[in-house]
Amino acid sequence: MMKKIAVGIMLALVLVSSAACTASTDTQKKQHVSSQLNAEIITPESIALKQETVLQVSLTDHNEPVTKADLVHFEIWDAKKGQGKEGSQMISAQHEKDGLYTVSATFEQNGVYFVQTHISVGEQHVMPKKQLIVGEVSAEELKAVQEEMLKHEMGGSEGHGGHHH
């Protein structure tokens, strides 16, 4: 009788330890899978002056919504101030649902702005960037901003913003 109990305990211990080993190798496999973290900035078609505007980023990993990102910030700056991001505004985003993170911003002046999200999920970090047109912007102003962007990208100091680390 004691022998059967001892064998039962040993069998249980073997099963528990093998399950633990399987769990740790699953975790290791997940860490070595190539990054599939994807962030898409969603903005309204038109942005009015001095009105609260909702900006969102949809965050997925291997096409599954990411609901627990470590960090999601929106950085917004006026394109006229150059690529240096002087006077940029950093806003922490809130998770709404299904991997959708949201902030509200109010723009005080007409112009071209950039919004860049800074997102961290574990070891992965993505920083997509998008141009916004607020209010009335002349064709000349838009062209000047685009030329400045091209010059900056050719210089290569900051890159394209959507890169992965």
BELWO-V257416 format. One record per pair of residues at least 24 apart in sequence whose C-alpha atoms are under 8 Angstrom apart, sorted by the first residue. I is the first residue (numbers start at 1). J is the second residue. If there is no record, write none. Layout:
{{I:J} {I:J}}
//
This chain:
{{35:61} {35:124} {36:60} {36:61} {36:62} {36:63} {37:61} {37:62} {37:124} {37:126} {38:126} {39:126} {39:128} {40:128} {41:117} {41:128} {41:129} {41:130} {43:132} {46:133} {46:134} {46:135} {47:133} {47:134} {47:135} {48:107} {48:134} {48:135} {49:106} {49:107} {49:108} {49:109} {49:110} {49:134} {49:135} {50:106} {50:107} {50:108} {50:109} {51:106} {51:107} {52:104} {52:105} {52:106} {52:107} {53:104} {53:105} {53:106} {54:102} {54:103} {54:104} {54:105} {55:102} {55:103} {55:104} {55:105} {56:100} {56:101} {56:102} {56:103} {57:100} {57:101} {57:102} {57:117} {58:99} {58:100} {58:101} {59:99} {59:100} {59:101} {60:99} {65:98} {65:99} {65:100} {66:98} {66:99} {67:95} {67:97} {67:98} {67:99} {67:100} {68:121} {69:119} {69:120} {69:121} {69:122} {70:119} {70:120} {70:121} {70:122} {71:118} {71:119} {71:120} {71:121} {72:101} {72:117} {72:118} {72:119} {72:120} {73:117} {73:118} {73:119} {74:103} {74:115} {74:116} {74:117} {74:118} {75:115} {75:116} {75:117} {75:118} {76:113} {76:114} {76:115} {76:116} {77:113} {77:114} {77:115} {78:111} {78:112} {78:113} {78:114} {79:111} {79:112} {79:113} {79:114} {79:145} {80:111} {80:112} {80:113} {80:145} {82:148} {83:149} {83:152} {107:134} {109:134} {109:135} {110:134} {110:135} {110:136} {110:137} {111:135} {111:136} {111:137} {111:141} {112:137} {112:142} {112:145} {116:161} {124:164} {124:165} {125:164} {125:165} {126:162} {126:163} {126:164} {126:165} {127:161} {127:162} {127:163} {127:164} {128:161} {128:162} {128:163} {129:160} {129:161} {129:162}}
//
